[in-house]
């Protein structure tokens, strides 16, 4: 098969298994290594020490698979409306990507199937490696190179039609494919995401100090959270969607079609008092099959306590204003 025929087969297969976008990039140095090194040098990675590991590998996908020539980049939407909540009491808020089943398992299964199909169809000489978030790969930059979107001012991959509520996954392969044109930046003069960030995590357009991000604070940061940041976290107990919620490209983006991402009961808006009462067994039951288990029990209880305090403060402030 020619590179064009192989590429057409991959994209057709991707559509059949429900992937929302599929693009191809050449396996070559990404060219954003300098940004990553500066990001780390300035301490923007916070306590995420793993980001400083394998920096040279992150800069070049070929380091992940010997003889790699192409990278298949897939996008799978998880966008959905917030479910109605009938539970009484104070509720926390969870980033949309964690409402349903763990995306690592869902997307990896799809990509493993696609990779199996590639090896079977293309024959000897076709080697593959599937990556879903955990490999040292600058996947946002690779996605932009593959035309799946562009890296927006909030540092997330954006697409004109799909918005930004989607997961990324990659297949590195030793066969030659036809690369797509890189994504074109459509952010323009808009700065809605920059202005809306509750903790001012964006030091400049396209640059984030992750150590200030609510997602980092609630998911990656172990230990106590300083008062300066906790007061700005609002009711978020796992992740944050603020910069996506205000993005114009998400306003009319279609809902995703993957049933396994549909919100589980209590996941989008967990009852805070319930979270504070969890023991290890309750924690495991509540978050079974969820990517929320990235945050350990003590972290979830810490986050719930902060959210409860913030909600109480907001309520007290509202009462004070109503009597002014």
Secondary structure, DSSP 8 states (H G I E B T S, - for coil): --HHHHHHHHHHHHHHTT-SEEEEEESSB-S-HHHHHHHHHTTTTTT-GGGGTTHHHHHBGGGTSTT--EEEEEEEE-----------S-B-EE-GGGSSS-HHHHHHHHHHHHHHHHHHHH-TT--EEEESSSSS--HHHHHHHTTS-EE-TTSSEEBTTTBS-EEEEEEEESS------------TT--HHHHH-TT--EEETTEE-GGG-HHIIIII--S---HHHHTTSTTEEE---HHHHT-HHHHS------GGGS--TTTTT-BHHHHHT--HHHHHHHTTT-GGGGS-HHHHHHHHHHHHHHHHHHHHHHHHHHT-
